[in-house]
């Protein structure tokens, strides 16, 4: 047996397994915690794959070392070679990512807003808007030297998404996507499939036309700040069976269906992909995802779709325009694993040319806070299959059409069913005849914790969302 590295703090043993009847195939890894306050781990030793009996357990690796706490602990893998293996692991990770009491996370969001607003009012920084995400990093003129600070600025259900914070920088130098199976170093596709954490940045402005969907691996940040980066006129981003992904600062538009082709998803695996719908960002059975400060428009299907048990997601500071079905959260009414889904939608601008689904929800818990809805043609927020929708401090400006004034829509459901669903509006500004139809527990038991602080006044929504979308950050200046 190969001697493992000595652990400085806590040594963990993690393994992924695939059951084949009575036989387990185990990949055994030793992880070392970087420091006692870190939530990140680094692979220090990898043992070869081996056959194991059902009673085999590769533990402990740290025997004989002093002052080392040994625990059985399953960590997100960076080495799954196939989508089948990723799917098995993702299901368990998603269950762990969902919080038992979503109202506590809502209260944390409210506290972040309150603290940011107080600092702004007290004059701690001149660029503050009351938006706690932006106020966390945008006031720093040296943001380009401190890019990874962004990973500590998340709020809501996706607040723990660290992306590639604990990895190296990867600079994209080549906008081409010539070969989805064998991507060239320096391309975005080559960056996102790697098995190690990476913080991905861009050397210059570029338009990336993807031949096939861009399949993300875990622990990645795509950071478009400092460059004008468009993913357009081709396939777009797929986040499938992975964890800890941050998408920031991109223009994503004119995405089209692609597929029936071989596509690489990791350095060791490529496989056949059926037709993709043409979403800007598709999230399948993934957790700890943060989509922030992107400009999204005009795609074949959705702009952001999260389905198949995805959870721990924050969608913030984005600018959505010129699209029909904007955000879908939940696979189908019959897919009950989406009861785990928990999503925060905050500080987004839902702008020109939008029709419906901002978002359209199923089963889970959805906190919609301090967004600016300036356009919709059918409805803003819809749902089916008993989702909980908590709308706080948003600004809803209804269209001229007298038959489209209602913010909410219960999709293909009788009132006798939906009247028990927990949908509530607190502190929302309803303009031009807009109205929100509440139901269920309202401001009582289900929302007691959420309402204890209250969202910031909807009168502040304009300043908090004024810079929604991809930012034009310049080096040496506040972003």
C-alpha positions as CSV (number, residue, x, y, z in Angstrom):
1,X,0.0,0.0,0.0
2,X,1.3,3.4,-1.0
3,X,2.1,5.6,2.0
4,X,-0.3,8.6,2.1
5,X,0.8,12.2,2.6
6,X,0.8,13.5,6.2
7,X,-2.2,15.6,6.9
8,X,-1.8,19.0,8.5
9,X,-5.3,19.2,9.9
10,X,-8.0,16.7,9.0
11,X,-7.6,13.8,6.7
12,X,-10.6,12.4,4.9
13,X,-11.0,9.3,2.8
14,X,-13.4,9.6,-0.1
15,X,-14.4,7.1,-2.7
16,X,-16.8,6.8,-5.6
17,X,-18.2,3.4,-6.4
18,X,-20.2,1.7,-9.0
19,X,-22.0,-1.4,-8.0
20,X,-22.0,-4.4,-10.4
21,X,-24.1,-7.0,-8.6
22,X,-22.1,-8.1,-5.5
23,X,-18.9,-6.3,-6.6
24,X,-17.8,-2.7,-5.9
25,X,-15.3,-0.8,-8.0
26,X,-13.8,1.8,-5.7
27,X,-11.6,4.8,-6.6
28,X,-9.8,5.7,-3.3
29,X,-8.5,9.2,-2.8
30,X,-6.8,11.0,0.1
31,X,-7.9,14.6,0.6
32,X,-6.0,17.1,2.7
33,X,-7.7,20.2,4.1
34,X,-5.8,23.3,3.3
35,X,-6.6,25.0,6.6
36,X,-9.1,24.5,9.4
37,X,-11.4,27.3,8.2
38,X,-11.5,26.2,4.5
39,X,-14.3,24.4,2.9
40,X,-12.1,23.2,0.1
41,X,-10.1,20.1,-0.3
42,X,-7.2,19.1,-2.6
43,X,-6.4,15.6,-3.9
44,X,-3.0,14.6,-2.5
45,X,-2.8,10.9,-3.4
46,X,-4.9,8.8,-5.7
47,X,-4.8,5.1,-5.5
48,X,-5.4,2.9,-8.5
49,X,-8.9,1.6,-9.1
50,X,-9.4,-1.8,-7.7
51,X,-12.0,-4.5,-7.2
52,X,-13.4,-4.7,-3.7
53,X,-15.7,-7.0,-1.8
54,X,-18.9,-5.6,-0.3
55,X,-17.3,-5.4,3.1
56,X,-14.2,-3.6,1.8
57,X,-13.7,-0.1,3.1
58,X,-10.6,1.8,2.2
59,X,-10.1,3.4,5.6
60,X,-8.2,4.7,7.4
61,X,-5.4,6.1,5.3
62,X,-4.1,8.3,8.1
63,X,-3.4,5.5,10.7
64,X,-0.3,6.2,12.7
65,X,-0.2,10.0,12.3
66,X,-0.6,12.1,15.4
67,X,-3.2,14.8,15.9
68,X,-5.2,13.8,12.9
69,X,-8.9,13.3,12.9
70,X,-10.0,10.6,10.5
71,X,-13.6,10.7,9.2
72,X,-15.6,8.9,6.6
73,X,-16.6,11.6,4.2
74,X,-17.9,11.7,0.6
75,X,-16.7,14.7,-1.3
76,X,-17.7,16.0,-4.7
77,X,-15.6,14.1,-7.2
78,X,-13.6,15.7,-9.9
79,X,-12.7,12.4,-11.5
80,X,-15.9,10.8,-12.7
81,X,-15.2,9.5,-16.2
82,X,-18.7,9.1,-17.5
83,X,-22.1,10.8,-17.3
84,X,-23.5,7.7,-15.7
85,X,-21.1,7.9,-12.8
86,X,-21.7,11.7,-12.5
87,X,-25.4,11.1,-12.4
88,X,-25.2,8.7,-9.5
89,X,-23.0,11.0,-7.4
90,X,-25.0,14.1,-8.3
91,X,-28.2,12.7,-6.9
92,X,-26.6,12.3,-3.5
93,X,-24.8,15.6,-3.6
94,X,-28.1,17.4,-4.5
95,X,-29.8,15.8,-1.4
96,X,-27.0,17.1,0.8
97,X,-27.1,20.6,-0.8
98,X,-30.8,21.2,-0.1
99,X,-31.3,22.9,3.3
100,X,-33.9,21.7,5.8
101,X,-35.3,25.1,6.5
102,X,-35.3,27.4,3.5
103,X,-36.7,30.3,5.5
104,X,-33.4,30.6,7.3
105,X,-31.6,31.2,4.0
106,X,-34.2,33.8,3.1
107,X,-33.5,35.6,6.4
108,X,-29.8,35.5,5.6
109,X,-30.4,37.2,2.3
110,X,-32.4,39.9,4.1
111,X,-29.6,40.4,6.6
112,X,-27.1,40.8,3.8
113,X,-29.3,43.4,2.2
114,X,-29.8,45.2,5.5
115,X,-26.1,45.3,6.3
116,X,-25.1,46.5,2.8
117,X,-27.7,49.3,3.0
118,X,-26.5,50.4,6.4
119,X,-22.9,50.6,5.2
120,X,-24.0,52.6,2.2
121,X,-26.0,55.0,4.4
122,X,-23.1,55.4,6.8
123,X,-20.8,56.3,3.9
124,X,-18.4,53.4,4.2
125,X,-18.1,53.3,0.4
126,X,-19.2,55.7,-2.3
127,X,-20.1,53.2,-4.9
128,X,-22.6,51.2,-2.7
129,X,-26.0,50.5,-4.1
130,X,-27.5,48.4,-1.3
131,X,-27.0,45.3,-3.5
132,X,-24.9,43.1,-1.1
133,X,-23.3,41.1,-3.9
134,X,-22.1,44.1,-5.8
135,X,-21.1,46.0,-2.7
136,X,-19.0,43.1,-1.7
137,X,-16.5,43.4,-4.6
138,X,-17.3,46.2,-7.1
139,X,-15.9,49.1,-5.0
140,X,-12.4,47.6,-5.3
141,X,-10.3,49.3,-8.0
142,X,-8.0,46.3,-7.9
143,X,-10.8,43.8,-8.7
144,X,-8.7,42.2,-11.4
145,X,-6.0,41.3,-8.9
146,X,-8.7,40.0,-6.5
147,X,-10.9,38.2,-8.9
148,X,-11.5,35.3,-6.6
149,X,-13.1,37.5,-4.0
150,X,-16.2,37.2,-6.0
151,X,-16.7,33.6,-4.8
152,X,-17.2,34.9,-1.3
153,X,-19.9,37.4,-2.3
154,X,-22.8,35.0,-3.1
155,X,-26.1,35.1,-1.3
156,X,-29.2,32.9,-1.1
157,X,-29.4,29.3,-1.8
158,X,-26.3,29.3,-4.1
159,X,-24.2,31.2,-1.6
160,X,-21.8,28.3,-1.1
161,X,-20.9,28.0,-4.8
162,X,-17.2,28.5,-4.9
163,X,-16.6,27.7,-8.5
164,X,-12.8,27.5,-9.2
165,X,-11.8,29.6,-6.3
166,X,-9.3,27.1,-5.0
167,X,-7.7,26.4,-8.3
168,X,-5.4,28.1,-10.7
169,X,-6.3,30.7,-13.3
170,X,-6.9,29.5,-16.9
171,X,-6.7,32.2,-19.6
172,X,-8.8,31.6,-22.7
173,X,-6.8,32.8,-25.7
174,X,-8.6,31.2,-28.6
175,X,-12.3,31.7,-29.4
176,X,-12.6,28.8,-31.8
177,X,-14.4,25.5,-31.1
178,X,-13.1,23.4,-34.0
179,X,-13.3,20.0,-32.3
180,X,-15.8,19.3,-29.5
181,X,-14.1,15.9,-28.8
182,X,-10.5,17.0,-28.8
183,X,-10.6,20.7,-27.8
184,X,-7.3,22.7,-28.2
185,X,-5.6,24.1,-25.1
186,X,-6.4,27.8,-24.8
187,X,-10.1,27.3,-25.8
188,X,-13.0,27.7,-23.4
189,X,-14.1,24.1,-24.0
190,X,-10.6,22.8,-23.0
191,X,-10.9,24.8,-19.8
192,X,-14.3,23.8,-18.6
193,X,-13.8,20.0,-19.0
194,X,-10.7,19.8,-16.8
195,X,-10.9,17.7,-13.6
196,X,-9.3,20.3,-11.4
197,X,-10.7,23.6,-10.0
198,X,-10.1,26.5,-12.4
199,X,-10.9,30.2,-12.5
200,X,-11.4,30.9,-16.2
201,X,-10.7,34.3,-17.6
202,X,-10.3,35.8,-21.1
203,X,-7.2,37.4,-22.7
204,X,-9.3,39.7,-24.9
205,X,-12.7,40.4,-26.3
206,X,-14.1,37.5,-28.2
207,X,-17.2,35.9,-29.8
208,X,-17.3,32.2,-29.2
209,X,-19.6,30.2,-31.5
210,X,-19.8,26.7,-30.0
211,X,-20.4,23.7,-32.4
212,X,-21.9,21.6,-29.6
213,X,-23.1,22.3,-26.0
214,X,-20.3,23.4,-23.6
215,X,-20.4,20.6,-20.9
216,X,-19.1,22.0,-17.6
217,X,-17.1,20.0,-15.1
218,X,-17.2,20.7,-11.4
219,X,-15.5,23.5,-9.6
220,X,-15.3,26.0,-12.4
221,X,-15.7,29.7,-12.7
222,X,-16.2,31.4,-16.0
223,X,-15.3,35.0,-15.4
224,X,-15.8,37.4,-18.3
225,X,-14.9,40.6,-16.4
226,X,-12.4,42.8,-18.2
227,X,-13.3,41.5,-21.7
228,X,-16.4,41.6,-23.9
229,X,-17.2,37.9,-24.2
230,X,-20.2,36.6,-26.2
231,X,-21.3,33.0,-26.5
232,X,-23.6,33.3,-29.4
233,X,-25.0,31.8,-32.6
234,X,-24.4,28.2,-31.7
235,X,-24.6,25.9,-28.8
236,X,-24.4,27.2,-25.2
237,X,-23.7,26.1,-21.7
238,X,-24.7,22.8,-20.1
239,X,-24.2,22.2,-16.3
240,X,-25.0,18.5,-15.9
241,X,-24.4,16.2,-12.9
242,X,-21.8,18.6,-11.4
243,X,-21.3,20.9,-8.4
244,X,-19.8,24.3,-7.7
245,X,-20.1,26.3,-10.9
246,X,-20.1,30.1,-11.2
247,X,-21.0,31.8,-14.5
248,X,-20.3,35.5,-14.4
249,X,-19.9,38.4,-16.9
250,X,-21.0,36.8,-20.2
251,X,-23.2,37.8,-23.1
252,X,-25.1,34.7,-24.0
253,X,-27.6,35.0,-26.9
254,X,-28.9,33.4,-30.1
255,X,-28.4,29.9,-28.8
256,X,-29.6,27.1,-31.1
257,X,-30.4,23.4,-30.8
258,X,-27.4,21.2,-31.4
259,X,-26.5,17.5,-30.8
260,X,-26.6,14.1,-32.3
261,X,-22.8,14.3,-32.0
262,X,-19.9,13.2,-29.8
263,X,-18.9,15.8,-27.2
264,X,-16.2,15.6,-24.5
265,X,-17.2,16.1,-20.9
266,X,-13.9,15.5,-19.1
267,X,-10.3,14.7,-20.1
268,X,-11.1,11.0,-19.9
269,X,-14.6,10.8,-21.3
270,X,-16.6,11.8,-24.4
271,X,-19.9,10.5,-25.5
272,X,-22.9,10.8,-27.7
273,X,-25.2,13.7,-27.1
274,X,-28.7,13.8,-28.3
275,X,-30.3,17.1,-29.4
276,X,-30.0,20.0,-26.9
277,X,-32.9,22.4,-26.7
278,X,-31.0,25.6,-27.3
279,X,-31.0,27.0,-23.8
280,X,-28.5,29.7,-22.8
281,X,-27.8,27.9,-19.6
282,X,-29.1,24.4,-18.8
283,X,-28.7,23.0,-15.3
284,X,-29.4,19.3,-14.9
285,X,-29.2,17.6,-11.6
286,X,-26.5,19.9,-10.2
287,X,-25.9,21.8,-7.0
288,X,-24.2,25.0,-5.7
289,X,-24.6,26.9,-8.9
290,X,-24.4,30.7,-9.2
291,X,-25.4,32.6,-12.4
292,X,-24.5,36.3,-11.9
293,X,-24.2,39.5,-14.0
294,X,-24.8,38.0,-17.4
295,X,-26.8,39.4,-20.3
296,X,-29.1,36.8,-21.8
297,X,-31.5,37.0,-24.8
298,X,-33.0,35.4,-27.8
299,X,-32.4,31.7,-27.5
300,X,-34.3,28.8,-29.0
301,X,-35.7,27.5,-25.7
302,X,-35.0,28.9,-22.3
303,X,-32.5,31.4,-21.0
304,X,-31.9,29.6,-17.7
305,X,-33.5,26.2,-17.1
306,X,-32.8,24.1,-13.9
307,X,-34.4,20.7,-13.8
308,X,-34.0,17.1,-12.5
309,X,-33.4,17.8,-8.8
310,X,-31.0,20.7,-9.2
311,X,-30.7,22.8,-6.1
312,X,-28.7,25.4,-4.1
313,X,-28.9,27.9,-7.0
314,X,-28.7,31.7,-7.1
315,X,-29.6,33.6,-10.2
316,X,-28.6,37.2,-9.6
317,X,-27.8,40.6,-11.3
318,X,-28.7,39.3,-14.8
319,X,-30.3,41.3,-17.6
320,X,-32.9,39.2,-19.5
321,X,-34.4,40.6,-22.8
322,X,-36.1,39.5,-26.0
323,X,-37.3,36.1,-25.1
324,X,-40.4,34.0,-24.6
325,X,-39.9,31.4,-21.9
326,X,-37.2,33.0,-19.7
327,X,-36.5,30.8,-16.6
328,X,-37.8,27.2,-16.0
329,X,-37.3,25.8,-12.6
330,X,-38.5,22.2,-12.3
331,X,-38.6,19.3,-14.8
332,X,-42.3,18.3,-14.8
333,X,-45.3,18.0,-12.4
334,X,-44.6,14.3,-12.0
335,X,-40.9,14.6,-11.2
336,X,-41.1,14.9,-7.4
337,X,-37.3,15.0,-6.8
338,X,-37.6,18.6,-7.7
339,X,-39.1,19.1,-4.2
340,X,-35.5,19.5,-3.3
341,X,-35.1,22.5,-5.6
342,X,-34.2,25.7,-3.8
343,X,-33.5,28.8,-5.9
344,X,-32.9,32.5,-5.1
345,X,-33.7,35.0,-7.8
346,X,-32.3,38.4,-6.9
347,X,-31.5,41.9,-8.4
348,X,-32.2,40.8,-11.9
349,X,-33.7,43.1,-14.6
350,X,-36.4,41.5,-16.6
351,X,-36.5,43.8,-19.5
352,X,-37.7,44.4,-23.1
353,X,-39.3,41.8,-25.2
354,X,-40.0,39.2,-22.5
355,X,-43.2,37.2,-22.5
356,X,-43.5,34.7,-19.6
357,X,-41.7,32.4,-17.1
358,X,-39.7,34.9,-14.9
359,X,-39.6,32.2,-13.4
360,X,-42.0,29.2,-14.0
361,X,-41.6,26.9,-11.0
362,X,-42.5,23.4,-9.9
363,X,-42.4,21.7,-6.5
364,X,-39.5,23.5,-4.7
365,X,-38.9,26.7,-2.8
366,X,-38.2,29.9,-4.7
367,X,-37.2,33.3,-3.2
368,X,-37.8,36.1,-5.6
369,X,-36.3,39.3,-4.1
370,X,-35.6,42.9,-5.3
371,X,-35.9,42.2,-9.0
372,X,-37.1,44.8,-11.5
373,X,-39.9,43.6,-13.9
374,X,-40.3,46.2,-16.5
375,X,-41.8,44.0,-19.3
376,X,-43.9,40.9,-19.6
377,X,-46.6,40.0,-22.1
378,X,-48.4,37.0,-20.5
379,X,-47.3,36.8,-16.8
380,X,-44.2,37.2,-14.7
381,X,-44.2,34.4,-12.1
382,X,-45.9,31.1,-12.8
383,X,-46.0,27.6,-11.4
384,X,-47.6,24.2,-10.9
385,X,-47.2,21.2,-8.7
386,X,-47.3,23.2,-5.4
387,X,-44.2,25.3,-5.4
388,X,-43.5,27.7,-2.6
389,X,-43.0,31.2,-4.0
390,X,-41.8,34.0,-1.7
391,X,-41.9,37.4,-3.5
392,X,-40.3,40.3,-1.6
393,X,-39.5,43.8,-2.5
394,X,-39.8,43.5,-6.3
395,X,-41.0,46.1,-8.7
396,X,-43.7,44.8,-11.1
397,X,-44.7,47.1,-13.9
398,X,-47.6,45.6,-15.8
399,X,-48.0,45.8,-19.5
400,X,-50.7,47.9,-21.2
401,X,-52.7,44.9,-22.1
402,X,-55.7,44.8,-19.6
403,X,-55.7,41.0,-19.7
404,X,-52.1,40.6,-18.7
405,X,-51.9,42.7,-15.5
406,X,-51.6,39.7,-13.2
407,X,-48.1,39.0,-12.0
408,X,-48.9,35.4,-11.2
409,X,-50.2,32.4,-13.1
410,X,-51.1,28.9,-11.8
411,X,-50.5,26.8,-14.8
412,X,-53.3,24.4,-15.8
413,X,-54.4,24.0,-12.2
414,X,-57.9,24.4,-10.6
415,X,-58.3,27.0,-7.9
416,X,-59.4,24.3,-5.5
417,X,-55.9,22.9,-5.7
418,X,-53.7,26.0,-5.9
419,X,-55.5,27.9,-3.1
420,X,-53.4,25.9,-0.6
421,X,-50.1,26.7,-2.3
422,X,-47.8,29.0,-0.4
423,X,-47.4,32.1,-2.7
424,X,-47.0,35.4,-1.0
425,X,-46.1,39.0,-1.8
426,X,-44.4,41.2,0.7
427,X,-43.3,44.8,0.0
428,X,-43.7,44.5,-3.7
429,X,-44.3,47.6,-5.8
430,X,-47.2,47.0,-8.1
431,X,-47.4,49.5,-11.0
432,X,-49.7,50.2,-13.9
433,X,-52.5,48.0,-12.5
434,X,-50.3,45.0,-11.7
435,X,-51.6,42.6,-9.1
436,X,-50.2,39.5,-7.3
437,X,-52.7,36.8,-6.3
438,X,-51.5,35.3,-3.0
439,X,-52.5,31.9,-1.7
440,X,-51.8,29.5,1.1
441,X,-50.1,30.3,4.4
442,X,-49.4,33.9,3.4
443,X,-47.4,35.7,6.1
444,X,-48.2,33.2,8.8
445,X,-46.4,30.0,9.8
446,X,-44.6,29.1,6.6
447,X,-43.1,32.6,6.2
448,X,-42.6,33.7,9.8
449,X,-38.8,33.7,9.7
450,X,-38.7,35.2,6.2
451,X,-40.8,38.2,7.2
452,X,-38.9,38.9,10.4
453,X,-36.5,41.3,8.7
454,X,-38.4,42.3,5.5
455,X,-36.9,42.9,2.1
456,X,-35.5,46.2,1.3
457,X,-38.0,48.7,0.0
458,X,-39.0,48.2,-3.6
459,X,-38.2,51.9,-4.1
460,X,-34.5,50.8,-4.0
461,X,-34.9,48.3,-6.8
462,X,-33.8,50.8,-9.4
463,X,-30.4,51.4,-7.9
464,X,-29.9,47.7,-6.9
465,X,-30.5,46.5,-10.5
466,X,-29.2,49.5,-12.5
467,X,-26.1,47.6,-13.5
468,X,-27.7,44.2,-14.1
469,X,-26.1,42.2,-16.9
470,X,-22.5,41.8,-18.0
471,X,-20.4,44.7,-16.7
472,X,-17.9,46.8,-18.6
473,X,-15.1,46.4,-16.1
474,X,-11.9,48.3,-16.8
475,X,-8.6,47.5,-15.1
476,X,-7.5,49.9,-12.4
477,X,-11.0,51.2,-11.9
478,X,-14.0,50.3,-9.8
479,X,-16.1,47.9,-11.8
